[in-house]
């Protein structure tokens, strides 16, 4: 069931799914309105605004015009989308192509034009002249005109939407929202006020003997690890399993993705190895839904590209730092998963690499420090962000992580500066971090 849910989620985010569903709905609507026309047996639209298409020739002309214009606009929409993808990927990185493809606005726009084209095509084939028994589907004609007017409104929306979606601030904010949502889904539990973060200690994990290794059957990124399945496998075999990689890591074919310890570890059980391989799902791309650092890397990539000599846009980098700071603050307040997974009896059955606050901070700040050490504005904002984070990190481990990164940013930036005013500004921000860390440690120690 979970595998089907994953496949449906992947299909839902693809560019073809929503247009395909809307086209199918248009087919159903066409048959429904044609059936209604057959039952009502309306032969004329009267003298109203649609009276000029009461004849079969007029109906064919109108439907043909709508269908032709819709397929033309759909082609134009697709061309504009591809152009936007090319522009965005060259400026902000190819990782963002996924964001445009899964954008529901772009999917609905393309689906509206294709669905209207399909509807008009199906209605057009039913129009008959006097030689074949006159049939002009009145209700279907009115529906076709309504769909055409709706498509015009959608076109206006698309032009506005695509012009907004390629702006740097909009892209950065969208990634920040996605990152916040993933943190809420993966780590919903919040620490109580004043409570220190739980450590990632693995004192209860003491493997003994030589393990039986389970190897990856293909190269790719680990998209998901079903720990409940691994716990069940280890419990039935009276063994323990170590998973050295977490979602988001790339593994080559033949790499060790699991180590089985215990009395049954030496048993040649191919079925158990196959179940273990299925529990560690590997795909061609990283899974955004299980990997916090996927979105962190997107923001870092935009910032690093903005700091390149060819672009030299520190303001975009600063906007990325602001979003990273907000997300890291959110992550610092959450209970991160422990590496040990237990069975029903409380016995540790699976030990796995898990997300840590230090890992997230390193992913966010290391590349920014390296590429932004010659920019005073970027280094100052990095230290200011760490000072804000320090106010929300009562955990000793979190404080040590922030202090380490703040010291690295300060050293790297000062080593490239000669202006005393710039050095003084960096010294002030660095003292802000240290003061915030000292103030944050007081309630934790008490």
C-alpha positions in Angstrom: 0.0 0.0 0.0 2.8 2.4 0.9 4.5 1.7 -2.4 1.4 2.5 -4.3 1.1 5.7 -2.3 4.6 6.7 -3.3 4.0 5.9 -7.0 0.8 8.0 -6.9 2.6 10.9 -5.2 5.4 10.8 -7.9 2.7 10.7 -10.6 0.8 13.6 -9.0 3.9 15.8 -9.1 4.7 14.9 -12.8 3.8 17.4 -15.6 1.4 15.0 -17.3 -0.8 13.8 -14.5 -3.1 16.8 -14.0 -3.5 17.5 -17.7 -4.4 13.8 -18.3 -7.0 13.9 -15.5 -8.5 17.1 -16.9 -8.6 15.7 -20.4 -10.4 12.6 -19.1 -12.9 14.9 -17.3 -13.5 16.8 -20.6 -14.2 13.5 -22.4 -16.8 12.6 -19.7 -18.3 16.1 -19.9 -18.6 15.9 -23.7 -20.5 12.6 -23.5 -22.7 14.0 -20.8 -23.6 17.2 -22.6 -24.2 15.3 -25.9 -26.5 12.9 -24.1 -28.4 15.8 -22.7 -28.7 17.3 -26.2 -30.0 14.0 -27.5 -32.7 13.9 -24.8 -33.7 17.6 -25.1 -33.8 17.5 -28.9 -33.1 21.2 -29.2 -32.8 22.2 -32.9 -32.1 25.9 -32.5 -30.5 28.3 -30.1 -33.2 30.9 -30.9 -32.3 34.5 -31.4 -30.0 34.8 -28.5 -26.3 35.4 -28.7 -25.6 31.9 -30.1 -28.3 32.1 -32.7 -25.8 32.5 -35.5 -24.4 28.9 -34.9 -27.8 27.2 -35.0 -26.8 25.7 -38.4 -24.5 22.8 -38.7 -21.9 24.8 -40.7 -21.9 27.5 -38.1 -21.5 25.0 -35.3 -18.6 23.3 -37.1 -16.9 26.7 -37.7 -17.2 27.7 -34.1 -16.0 24.4 -32.7 -13.1 24.2 -35.2 -12.0 27.7 -34.3 -12.1 27.0 -30.6 -10.2 23.7 -31.0 -7.6 25.2 -33.3 -7.0 28.2 -31.0 -6.7 25.9 -27.9 -4.1 23.6 -29.4 -2.1 26.7 -30.5 -2.3 28.3 -27.1 -1.4 25.0 -25.5 1.7 24.9 -27.7 2.5 28.5 -26.8 2.1 27.7 -23.1 4.4 24.7 -23.3 7.0 26.8 -25.2 6.9 29.5 -22.5 7.2 26.9 -19.8 10.3 25.3 -21.4 11.9 28.7 -21.9 11.3 29.6 -18.2 12.8 26.2 -17.2 15.9 26.9 -19.3 16.3 30.4 -17.9 15.8 29.3 -14.3 18.0 26.3 -14.5 20.9 28.3 -16.0 20.6 31.0 -13.4 19.5 29.2 -10.2 20.5 25.6 -10.9 18.9 22.5 -12.5 17.5 21.3 -9.2 14.7 23.9 -9.6 13.3 22.2 -12.7 11.4 19.9 -10.4 9.7 22.8 -8.7 8.4 24.1 -12.0 7.2 20.7 -13.2 5.3 20.0 -10.0 3.8 23.6 -9.9 0.0 23.0 -9.9 -0.6 26.3 -11.6 1.4 25.3 -14.7 -0.2 21.9 -14.7 -3.8 23.2 -14.5 -3.1 25.8 -17.2 -1.9 23.2 -19.7 -4.6 20.8 -18.7 -7.3 23.5 -19.3 -6.2 24.1 -22.9 -5.8 20.4 -23.8 -9.1 19.5 -22.1 -11.0 22.3 -24.0 -9.4 21.1 -27.3 -10.4 17.5 -26.6 -14.0 18.5 -25.7 -14.5 20.6 -28.9 -13.1 17.7 -31.0 -15.5 15.2 -29.5 -18.5 17.5 -29.9 -17.5 18.5 -33.5 -17.7 14.9 -34.7 -21.4 14.7 -33.7 -22.6 17.8 -35.7 -24.7 16.6 -38.7 -26.1 18.6 -41.6 -29.4 18.2 -43.4 -28.1 15.4 -45.6 -27.5 13.2 -42.5 -30.3 14.3 -40.3 -29.7 17.7 -38.7 -28.2 17.6 -35.3 -26.7 20.7 -33.6 -25.8 20.0 -30.0 -27.0 23.2 -28.3 -26.0 22.5 -24.7 -22.6 21.2 -25.9 -22.1 24.4 -28.0 -22.8 26.6 -25.0 -20.4 24.6 -22.8 -17.7 24.8 -25.5 -18.0 28.6 -25.6 -17.9 28.7 -21.7 -14.8 26.6 -21.7 -13.2 28.9 -24.3 -13.9 31.9 -22.1 -12.5 30.1 -19.1 -9.4 29.3 -21.1 -8.9 33.0 -21.8 -9.0 33.7 -18.1 -6.6 30.9 -17.5 -4.2 32.3 -20.1 -4.2 35.7 -18.4 -3.5 34.0 -15.1 -0.7 32.0 -16.7 1.1 35.0 -18.0 1.0 36.6 -14.5 1.9 33.4 -12.7 5.0 32.6 -14.9 6.3 36.1 -14.7 6.1 35.9 -10.9 7.5 32.4 -10.5 10.8 33.1 -12.2 11.7 35.9 -9.8 14.5 35.1 -7.4 12.6 36.1 -4.2 9.6 34.0 -5.2 11.7 31.0 -5.9 13.6 31.3 -2.7 10.4 31.7 -0.7 8.8 28.7 -2.4 11.8 26.5 -1.5 11.7 27.8 2.1 8.0 26.9 2.4 8.7 23.4 1.1 11.5 23.0 3.6 9.3 24.1 6.4 6.6 21.6 5.4 9.0 18.7 5.2 10.3 19.5 8.7 6.7 19.6 10.0 6.0 16.2 8.4 9.2 14.4 9.4 9.7 15.9 12.8 6.3 17.0 14.2 7.2 16.8 17.9 8.4 20.1 19.4 10.6 20.4 22.5 9.0 21.8 25.6 10.2 25.3 26.5 13.5 25.1 28.1 14.0 21.5 27.4 17.3 20.5 25.8 17.4 18.5 22.6 17.7 14.8 22.9 21.1 13.5 22.0 21.9 11.0 19.3 23.7 8.7 21.6 23.9 5.1 20.6 25.1 3.5 23.8 22.6 0.7 23.5 23.9 -0.3 20.1 26.7 -2.9 20.6 27.0 -5.1 17.6 29.0 -8.3 18.1 30.6 -10.7 15.7 31.0 -10.4 11.9 28.0 -9.0 10.0 26.3 -10.4 7.0 26.3 -7.6 4.4 23.5 -6.8 2.1 24.5 -5.0 -1.1 22.8 -2.5 -3.3 21.4 -4.1 -6.5 21.6 -0.8 -8.4 23.3 2.7 -8.2 21.2 5.7 -7.1 20.0 7.8 -4.3 18.4 6.3 -1.2 14.8 7.6 -1.4 13.3 6.0 1.6 14.1 3.5 4.4 11.2 1.5 5.8 12.4 1.0 9.4 9.3 -0.9 10.5 10.0 -3.5 7.9 13.6 -3.8 8.9 12.6 -4.1 12.6 10.2 -7.0 11.6 13.0 -8.7 9.6 15.5 -8.4 12.4 13.0 -9.6 15.1 12.1 -12.8 13.1 15.8 -13.6 12.5 16.7 -12.7 16.1 19.3 -10.3 14.8 20.1 -6.6 14.6 20.5 -4.5 11.4 22.7 -1.5 10.8 21.8 0.9 8.0 24.8 3.1 7.4 23.1 5.5 5.0 20.0 7.7 5.4 17.7 9.0 2.7 19.4 11.5 0.3 22.7 9.7 0.1 24.0 8.3 -3.2 25.2 4.6 -3.2 26.9 2.8 -6.0 25.9 -0.6 -7.1 27.4 -3.2 -4.8 27.7 -0.8 -1.8 26.7 -2.1 1.6 23.3 -0.8 2.4 22.7 -3.0 5.5 24.7 -5.1 7.9 23.0 -8.0 9.8 24.4 -8.9 13.2 23.4 -11.8 15.4 23.2 -15.6 15.6 21.4 -15.7 12.3 23.7 -13.3 10.5 25.8 -16.0 8.9 22.8 -17.9 7.5 22.5 -17.7 3.8 19.0 -16.4 3.6 18.4 -14.9 0.1 14.8 -14.1 0.9 15.7 -12.1 3.9 18.3 -10.2 1.9 15.7 -9.4 -0.8 13.3 -8.1 1.8 16.0 -5.9 3.3 16.8 -4.5 -0.2 13.2 -3.7 -0.7 13.0 -1.9 2.6 15.8 0.4 1.4 14.3 2.0 -1.7 16.8 3.4 -4.2 15.9 5.6 -7.1 17.5 7.9 -9.8 16.6 11.1 -7.9 16.6 12.3 -4.3 13.2 12.1 -2.6 12.3 15.5 -1.4 9.6 14.1 1.0 12.1 12.2 3.2 15.2 14.4 2.9 15.5 17.8 4.7 18.9 18.5 3.2 17.4 18.2 -0.4 15.8 21.7 0.0 18.8 23.0 2.0 21.0 22.2 -0.9 18.6 24.0 -3.3 18.9 27.2 -1.3 22.6 26.8 -1.0 23.0 26.3 -4.7 21.1 29.4 -5.5 23.2 31.4 -3.1 26.5 30.0 -4.4 25.5 30.7 -8.0 24.6 34.3 -6.9 28.0 34.7 -5.4 29.9 33.6 -8.5 32.0 36.2 -10.3 29.7 36.1 -13.4 26.6 37.0 -11.4 27.9 38.7 -8.2 24.5 39.1 -6.5 25.0 39.1 -2.7 21.4 40.2 -2.1 20.1 36.9 -3.5 22.6 35.0 -1.3 21.4 37.0 1.7 17.8 36.1 1.0 18.8 32.4 0.9 20.6 32.8 4.2 17.5 34.3 5.7 15.3 31.3 4.6 18.0 28.9 5.8 18.1 30.6 9.2 14.3 30.4 9.6 14.3 26.7 8.7 17.2 25.8 11.0 15.5 27.6 13.8 12.4 25.5 13.2 14.5 22.3 13.1 16.3 23.3 16.3 13.0 23.3 18.1 12.0 19.7 16.9 12.8 16.3 18.4 15.0 14.6 15.9 14.8 10.8 15.5 17.0 8.6 17.5 19.3 6.2 15.6 17.9 3.1 17.4 14.6 1.5 16.4 13.1 -1.1 18.8 10.6 -3.9 18.4 7.5 -4.5 20.5 9.6 -5.8 23.4 11.8 -2.7 23.5 14.8 -4.5 22.0 17.0 -2.5 19.7 16.7 -4.2 16.3 17.8 -1.5 13.8 20.5 1.1 14.1 20.4 3.7 11.3 22.0 6.9 10.3 19.6 9.8 11.1 19.3 13.5 10.5 21.2 15.6 13.0 21.1 19.4 13.6 24.9 19.5 13.1 24.5 17.9 9.7 21.8 20.3 8.6 23.9 23.3 9.8 27.0 22.0 8.0 25.0 21.5 4.8 23.6 25.1 5.1 26.7 27.0 6.0 29.8 25.2 4.8 29.6 26.1 1.1 28.2 29.6 1.9 31.2 30.2 4.1 33.7 29.0 1.4 32.1 31.0 -1.5 31.1 34.0 0.5 34.2 34.6 2.6 35.3 37.6 0.4 31.9 39.2 0.8 31.5 41.2 4.0 27.7 41.5 3.6 27.3 37.7 3.3 29.7 36.9 6.2 27.9 39.5 8.4 24.5 38.0 7.6 25.8 34.5 8.3 26.9 35.5 11.8 23.7 37.4 12.4 21.7 34.3 11.5 23.8 32.2 13.8 23.2 34.7 16.6 19.5 34.4 16.2 19.7 30.6 16.1 21.7 30.7 19.3 18.8 32.1 21.1 16.7 29.0 20.4 19.2 26.3 21.0 19.4 25.3 24.7 21.0 22.0 23.7 24.7 21.9 24.5 25.4 20.0 21.2 23.5 22.7 19.2 25.5 25.5 20.9 28.8 23.8 20.2 27.8 23.4 16.5 26.9 27.0 16.1 30.0 28.2 17.9 32.2 26.1 15.7 30.6 27.4 12.5 30.6 31.0 13.7 34.3 30.8 14.4 35.0 29.4 11.0 33.0 32.1 9.3 34.8 34.8 11.3 38.3 33.4 10.6 37.7 32.9 6.9 36.2 36.4 6.4 38.8 38.3 8.5 41.7 36.6 6.7 40.5 38.2 3.4 39.9 41.7 4.7 42.1 44.7 5.1 39.6 47.5 5.9 39.5 48.0 9.7 35.8 49.0 9.6 34.8 45.7 7.9 36.8 43.7 10.4 35.2 45.6 13.3 31.7 44.8 11.8 32.6 41.1 11.7 34.0 41.2 15.2 30.8 42.8 16.5 28.6 40.1 14.9 30.9 37.3 16.2 30.5 38.7 19.7 26.8 38.8 19.2 26.9 35.0 18.5 29.0 34.3 21.6 26.8 36.5 23.8 23.7 34.7 22.5 25.3 31.3 23.1 26.2 32.3 26.6 22.7 33.6 27.4 21.2 30.5 25.9 23.3 28.2 28.0 22.2 29.8 31.3 18.7 28.4 31.4 19.9 25.0 30.1 22.5 24.8 32.8 19.9 25.9 35.5 
